[in-house]
């Protein structure tokens, strides 16, 4: 039975409640729907004890999320940072990864505690107009990320085929590989997670091999990693630092992670299970992002050693005197500093360390492009369903996103040259850094939701619960008794009070 409400405020529209109605039935996806319908069971273990079996059950979402830290846009940002600044910006990479872990931690907690992803919460929290604008910016970020995956894959095919596959041909091939992943998705979520884990392993081995053969100066590398300074840096180095942050903090990745964590069977009514899930997801995300950090470190280290302060003439001479002398023509014969990209990067590695280094680089780049394909598809699904409550099949969603990404990319590949394609990749990295602020906004303010009056007069009154603070409201906005949202606060632990009635995880909300 509903409790008494305070005076209604006609000027404030109803945006909905985070909590579902008490008797609401779970919403079932339609046939061919796009929600993660498969739930991974979590084994029972002794309470309070760490379990590797349970950690293995929770392993998957973090590694799928970490792929966004390893897409071709990240690889190009890494190699350009090494070529432009040497090892001086490694500390930016380190702290951007730490910041990324914080954002992903908040996103995972949101999904675990509320049972809703960030898109669904935004649908409930924001009115229609800002919600639609936010959805459009996230869709723009997803299309931009997909364009980077298309560019990276096309360049990888060109390198592997020694130029026999033109860039526009590689772009068109990406249409086929996307549907291959849709086919793989039918075999179950765990197999899909294992396959992407395999691609991450390929990236670690290939880029790790390049790191070993390049043998960067370890002392300088460690100084650049742990000393936050950049002596002698100017505008080019600043641009690369912004590019690193934009490549690491991917806005759509926050929405993706908050949805992926819902794929594990968690008893939402047991506080201990929710806290345990948060702990294991944090451990898994830390491991996954540590792996991605070292892969990015390998790329920066290789190009900081091989390309830093190198001129076009020096690169031309190296390639002209190697077994890959046909590639020397891509470097102008002048004394300007090399303006490197993921294509030229593979070529110079082959010229310096042999053709094997070129093909291994291309394989790693191909793995980076392919692994990012399905995560972008999932992110697009979750964002569309969360913000708009619009459910499309995976086939339709992939067709839309990949078409938006391929059209401008293939036009650049056909009518312009490789340098313009790589320049488009750089522009997308900077754009991602601007759009990332949109996704971070809600996570930042989500910690203060218990103080927000936005849902005033929209929540059902509940009997006061023992040991919980009573609501306080200004005149004209009555919230009698305690009101709860289903666990939105990411730092406040209502179960930290002494033993009392076993209530589901809740968040106290009052008007202030």
C-alpha positions in Angstrom: 0.0 0.0 0.0 1.3 3.4 -0.9 2.1 5.8 1.8 1.0 9.4 2.0 2.7 11.7 -0.4 3.6 15.3 0.1 2.2 18.1 -2.2 2.7 17.4 -5.9 4.9 19.6 -7.8 3.3 20.3 -11.2 6.4 21.8 -12.6 8.5 18.6 -12.2 7.8 15.8 -14.7 8.1 12.2 -13.7 11.3 10.6 -15.0 10.8 7.2 -13.4 12.3 5.3 -10.5 15.5 3.3 -10.4 13.6 0.7 -8.4 11.3 -1.7 -10.1 7.8 -2.1 -8.8 7.7 -4.7 -6.0 5.6 -7.2 -7.9 7.0 -6.6 -11.3 7.9 -9.7 -13.2 11.3 -9.9 -14.8 11.3 -8.6 -18.3 12.0 -11.4 -20.8 13.7 -10.6 -24.1 11.8 -11.4 -27.2 13.1 -14.2 -29.5 16.2 -13.0 -31.3 16.5 -10.1 -28.7 19.8 -8.6 -27.9 20.0 -8.9 -24.1 22.6 -11.3 -22.7 20.2 -14.1 -22.0 22.8 -16.6 -20.9 23.7 -16.5 -17.3 27.0 -17.9 -16.1 26.6 -19.9 -12.8 28.8 -18.9 -9.9 30.0 -21.9 -7.7 29.2 -22.0 -4.0 32.3 -21.7 -1.8 33.0 -21.2 1.8 31.8 -17.7 2.9 34.6 -15.2 3.5 37.3 -17.2 1.7 38.9 -16.2 -1.6 38.2 -18.8 -4.3 40.0 -19.2 -7.6 37.1 -21.2 -8.9 34.8 -18.3 -8.2 37.2 -15.8 -9.7 37.3 -18.0 -12.8 33.5 -17.9 -13.0 33.6 -14.0 -12.8 36.4 -13.8 -15.4 35.3 -12.6 -18.8 33.5 -9.2 -18.7 36.7 -7.4 -17.7 38.7 -8.9 -20.5 36.0 -8.1 -23.0 36.0 -4.6 -21.7 39.8 -4.4 -21.9 39.7 -4.9 -25.6 38.7 -1.3 -26.0 42.1 -0.4 -24.5 43.8 -2.4 -27.3 42.0 -1.3 -30.5 43.9 0.0 -33.5 43.2 3.6 -32.3 45.2 2.8 -29.1 48.0 1.1 -31.0 48.4 4.2 -33.3 48.3 6.5 -30.3 50.9 4.4 -28.5 53.4 4.3 -31.5 53.0 8.0 -32.2 53.6 8.8 -28.5 56.8 6.8 -28.7 57.9 8.3 -31.9 57.2 11.9 -30.9 58.1 11.9 -27.2 60.1 8.8 -26.7 59.5 7.4 -23.2 58.4 10.8 -21.7 54.7 10.1 -21.9 54.7 6.6 -20.4 53.4 8.1 -17.1 50.4 9.5 -18.9 49.7 6.0 -20.2 50.0 4.6 -16.7 47.7 7.0 -15.0 45.2 7.0 -17.9 44.9 3.3 -17.4 44.5 3.8 -13.6 41.7 6.3 -14.3 40.2 3.9 -16.8 40.2 1.2 -14.1 38.4 3.6 -11.8 35.7 4.4 -14.4 35.3 0.7 -15.1 35.1 -0.1 -11.4 32.2 2.3 -11.0 30.5 1.0 -14.1 30.8 -2.6 -12.8 29.5 -1.7 -9.4 26.5 0.1 -10.9 25.6 -3.0 -12.9 26.1 -5.5 -10.0 24.3 -3.5 -7.3 21.3 -2.2 -9.3 21.0 -5.0 -11.8 20.7 -2.3 -14.5 23.3 -1.0 -16.9 24.3 2.7 -17.2 22.1 3.2 -20.3 19.0 1.9 -18.4 19.8 4.1 -15.4 20.2 7.2 -17.6 16.8 6.4 -19.2 15.3 6.5 -15.7 17.3 9.5 -14.4 17.3 11.9 -17.3 14.3 13.6 -19.1 13.8 12.8 -22.8 15.7 15.6 -24.5 19.1 15.3 -22.6 18.7 11.6 -22.7 18.4 11.6 -26.4 21.4 13.9 -26.8 23.5 11.8 -24.6 22.5 8.7 -26.6 23.5 10.4 -29.8 27.0 11.3 -28.5 27.6 7.7 -27.3 26.4 6.4 -30.7 28.9 8.8 -32.3 31.6 7.4 -30.1 30.7 3.9 -31.1 30.8 4.7 -34.8 34.1 6.5 -34.4 35.6 3.5 -32.6 34.3 1.2 -35.3 35.9 3.3 -37.9 39.2 2.9 -36.1 38.7 -0.9 -36.1 38.0 -0.8 -39.9 41.1 1.3 -40.6 43.4 -1.0 -38.5 42.0 -4.2 -40.1 42.4 -2.8 -43.6 46.0 -1.7 -43.0 46.7 -5.1 -41.5 45.4 -6.9 -44.6 47.5 -4.6 -46.8 50.7 -5.4 -44.8 50.0 -9.1 -44.7 49.4 -9.2 -48.5 52.4 -7.0 -49.3 50.1 -4.5 -50.8 48.2 -6.9 -53.0 44.9 -6.1 -51.1 44.2 -2.4 -51.5 43.0 -0.4 -48.6 39.5 -0.2 -49.9 39.5 -4.0 -50.3 40.5 -4.4 -46.7 37.7 -2.1 -45.6 35.2 -4.2 -47.5 36.6 -7.4 -46.0 35.7 -6.2 -42.6 32.0 -6.6 -43.5 32.5 -10.4 -43.8 34.5 -10.8 -40.6 31.8 -9.0 -38.6 29.3 -11.6 -39.5 31.8 -14.3 -38.6 31.7 -13.0 -35.1 27.9 -13.0 -35.1 28.1 -16.7 -36.0 30.6 -17.4 -33.2 28.3 -15.6 -30.8 25.7 -18.4 -31.2 28.1 -20.9 -29.5 27.7 -19.3 -26.1 29.1 -16.5 -24.0 31.9 -18.4 -22.4 33.3 -19.5 -25.8 33.0 -16.0 -27.1 35.0 -14.8 -24.0 37.6 -17.5 -24.6 38.0 -16.5 -28.2 38.6 -12.9 -27.3 41.0 -14.0 -24.6 42.9 -15.8 -27.4 43.1 -12.7 -29.5 44.4 -10.7 -26.5 47.0 -13.5 -26.1 48.0 -13.0 -29.7 48.5 -9.3 -29.2 50.6 -9.9 -26.1 52.8 -12.3 -27.9 53.2 -10.3 -31.1 53.8 -6.9 -29.6 55.9 -8.6 -26.8 58.1 -10.1 -29.6 58.6 -6.6 -31.1 59.6 -5.3 -27.6 62.2 -8.1 -27.2 63.8 -7.5 -30.6 63.8 -3.7 -30.2 65.4 -3.9 -26.7 64.4 -0.4 -25.4 66.7 1.2 -22.9 65.1 0.0 -19.6 66.5 2.8 -17.4 65.0 5.5 -19.5 61.8 3.6 -19.9 61.3 3.2 -16.1 62.0 6.9 -15.6 59.4 7.9 -18.2 57.0 5.5 -16.5 57.3 6.6 -12.9 58.5 10.3 -13.2 55.6 12.5 -14.2 57.5 15.1 -16.2 58.1 15.9 -19.9 61.3 18.0 -20.3 61.5 19.9 -23.6 57.9 19.0 -24.5 55.7 21.3 -26.6 52.5 21.2 -28.5 53.1 17.9 -30.4 53.8 16.1 -27.1 50.6 17.7 -25.6 48.6 16.5 -28.5 49.9 13.0 -28.1 49.1 13.1 -24.3 45.5 14.0 -25.1 45.4 11.3 -27.7 46.6 8.7 -25.1 43.8 9.7 -22.7 41.2 9.7 -25.5 42.3 6.2 -26.7 42.2 4.8 -23.1 39.0 6.3 -21.7 36.4 5.1 -24.2 32.9 6.4 -23.4 31.0 3.5 -24.8 33.2 1.1 -22.8 31.7 2.3 -19.6 28.2 1.3 -20.8 29.5 -2.0 -22.1 31.0 -3.1 -18.8 28.0 -2.1 -16.7 26.0 -4.5 -18.9 28.5 -7.4 -19.2 28.6 -7.9 -15.4 24.9 -8.8 -15.5 25.8 -12.0 -17.3 26.7 -13.7 -13.9 24.2 -15.4 -11.7 24.1 -13.2 -8.6 21.5 -13.4 -5.8 20.6 -9.7 -5.6 18.8 -10.2 -2.3 22.0 -11.4 -0.5 24.2 -8.5 0.5 27.2 -10.8 0.9 26.9 -12.1 -2.7 26.7 -8.6 -4.0 29.8 -7.5 -2.1 31.6 -10.6 -3.2 30.7 -10.0 -6.8 32.0 -6.5 -6.7 35.3 -7.8 -5.2 35.8 -10.5 -7.9 34.9 -8.1 -10.7 37.4 -5.6 -9.4 40.1 -8.2 -9.3 39.3 -9.4 -12.8 39.2 -5.9 -14.2 42.5 -5.1 -12.6 44.2 -8.2 -14.1 42.6 -7.5 -17.5 43.7 -3.8 -17.6 47.2 -4.7 -16.3 47.5 -7.0 -19.4 46.3 -4.2 -21.7 48.7 -1.8 -20.1 51.7 -3.9 -20.7 50.7 -4.5 -24.3 50.4 -0.7 -24.8 53.7 -0.3 -23.0 55.3 -2.7 -25.4 54.2 -0.6 -28.4 55.3 2.7 -26.8 58.6 1.2 -25.8 59.3 -0.2 -29.3 58.7 3.0 -31.2 60.3 5.2 -28.5 63.4 3.2 -29.1 63.2 2.7 -32.9 61.6 5.9 -34.1 62.2 8.7 -31.6 63.8 11.7 -33.3 64.4 9.8 -36.5 64.2 11.6 -39.8 62.5 10.6 -43.0 65.9 10.4 -44.7 67.2 8.0 -42.0 64.1 5.8 -42.4 64.4 5.8 -46.2 68.1 4.7 -45.9 67.3 1.9 -43.5 64.6 0.5 -45.7 66.5 1.0 -48.9 69.4 -1.1 -47.5 67.1 -3.9 -46.2 65.2 -6.8 -47.8 62.1 -4.6 -47.8 63.7 -2.0 -50.1 60.4 -1.7 -52.1 58.8 0.0 -49.1 61.5 2.8 -48.9 59.5 5.0 -51.2 56.8 5.6 -48.5 59.4 7.8 -46.6 60.1 11.2 -48.2 63.8 12.0 -48.7 64.1 15.0 -46.4 65.3 15.7 -42.9 61.9 16.2 -41.3 61.0 14.1 -38.3 59.2 10.9 -39.3 55.4 11.3 -39.0 54.7 7.7 -38.2 51.4 5.7 -38.4 50.4 2.1 -38.0 51.3 1.3 -41.6 54.7 3.0 -41.6 55.4 1.6 -38.1 55.1 -2.0 -39.4 57.3 -1.2 -42.4 60.1 0.3 -40.3 60.0 -2.6 -37.9 60.4 -4.9 -40.9 63.3 -2.8 -42.2 65.1 -2.8 -38.9 64.4 -6.3 -37.5 63.6 -8.3 -40.6 60.4 -9.2 -42.5 59.2 -11.4 -39.7 58.8 -8.3 -37.5 56.6 -6.8 -40.2 54.3 -9.8 -40.5 54.1 -10.3 -36.7 53.2 -6.6 -36.3 50.4 -7.0 -38.9 49.1 -10.1 -37.1 48.9 -8.2 -33.9 47.2 -5.3 -35.6 44.7 -7.6 -37.2 44.0 -9.2 -33.8 43.4 -5.7 -32.3 41.0 -4.8 -35.1 39.1 -8.0 -35.0 38.8 -8.2 -31.2 37.2 -4.8 -31.1 34.5 -5.6 -33.5 32.1 -7.6 -31.3 32.6 -5.4 -28.2 31.5 -2.4 -30.3 28.5 -4.3 -31.4 27.5 -5.3 -27.9 28.1 -1.7 -26.7 25.8 -0.4 -29.4 23.1 -2.9 -28.4 23.2 -2.1 -24.7 23.2 1.7 -25.3 20.3 1.5 -27.7 18.3 -0.8 -25.5 19.1 1.2 -22.3 18.4 4.7 -23.6 15.6 4.0 -26.0 14.2 0.7 -24.9 14.6 -0.3 -28.6 15.6 -3.9 -29.3 17.2 -4.9 -32.5 18.7 -8.1 -33.6 22.5 -8.4 -33.6 22.4 -8.6 -37.4 20.5 -5.4 -37.7 22.7 -3.6 -35.1 25.9 -4.7 -36.8 24.6 -3.7 -40.2 23.8 -0.2 -39.0 27.0 0.5 -37.0 29.4 -1.1 -39.6 27.6 0.7 -42.5 28.1 4.1 -40.7 31.7 3.2 -40.1 32.6 1.8 -43.6 31.0 4.5 -45.7 33.3 7.4 -44.8 36.3 5.1 -44.4 36.0 3.5 -47.8 35.6 7.0 -49.4 38.8 8.1 -47.8 40.5 4.9 -48.8 39.4 5.2 -52.4 39.8 8.9 -53.1 42.6 9.8 -50.7 45.8 8.0 -49.6 47.0 6.1 -46.6 48.2 9.2 -44.8 44.7 10.7 -44.8 43.4 7.4 -43.5 45.8 7.4 -40.6 45.1 11.1 -40.0 41.4 10.2 -39.7 42.5 7.7 -37.0 44.3 10.4 -35.1 41.3 12.7 -35.3 39.1 10.0 -33.9 41.4 9.5 -30.9 41.1 13.2 -29.9 37.3 13.0 -30.4 37.1 10.1 -28.0 38.8 12.1 -25.3 36.1 14.8 -25.6 33.2 12.3 -25.7 34.6 10.4 -22.7 33.5 13.2 -20.4 29.9 12.5 -21.3 30.0 8.9 -19.9 32.1 9.9 -16.9 29.6 12.7 -15.9 26.9 10.3 -14.8 29.4 8.0 -12.9 30.9 11.0 -11.1 27.5 12.4 -10.0 26.1 8.9 -9.4 27.9 8.9 -6.0 25.7 11.8 -4.9 22.3 10.5 -6.1 21.2 9.8 -2.5 21.2 13.6 -2.1 19.3 14.4 -5.3 15.6 15.4 -5.2 15.0 14.5 -8.8 12.7 11.7 -8.0 10.8 13.6 -5.4 7.1 12.7 -5.4 7.8 9.7 -7.7 8.9 7.1 -5.1 6.6 4.9 -3.0 6.8 5.4 0.7 8.1 2.4 2.7 8.0 1.8 6.4 11.1 3.2 8.2 13.8 0.6 8.4 15.8 0.1 11.5 19.2 1.8 11.6 18.6 3.8 8.5 18.5 7.6 8.5 15.1 9.3 8.1 14.4 11.4 5.0 14.5 15.2 5.3 12.6 17.3 2.8 12.0 21.0 2.1 8.6 22.4 2.1 6.4 21.4 -0.9 8.4 18.3 -1.6 7.3 15.8 0.9 9.0 12.4 1.2 7.6 10.9 4.4 9.6 8.1 5.8 12.6 6.4 4.3 12.8 6.0 0.5 15.1 3.7 -1.3 16.6 3.3 -4.7 17.9 -0.2 -5.5 21.6 0.3 -4.7 22.7 3.2 -6.9 25.3 4.6 -4.5 28.7 3.3 -5.4 30.5 4.1 -2.2 27.8 4.0 0.5 27.3 0.6 2.1 23.9 0.3 3.9 24.9 -3.2 5.1 27.7 -1.7 7.1 25.3 -1.1 10.0 24.9 -3.7 12.7 22.8 -6.7 12.2 19.1 -6.0 11.4 16.4 -7.3 9.1 17.8 -8.7 5.9 16.8 -6.1 3.3 17.9 -6.0 -0.3 20.7 -3.6 -1.1 19.2 -0.2 -1.0 20.2 3.4 -1.3 18.6 6.0 1.0 17.4 9.1 -0.9 16.4 12.4 0.6 15.7 15.8 -0.7 18.2 18.5 0.4 
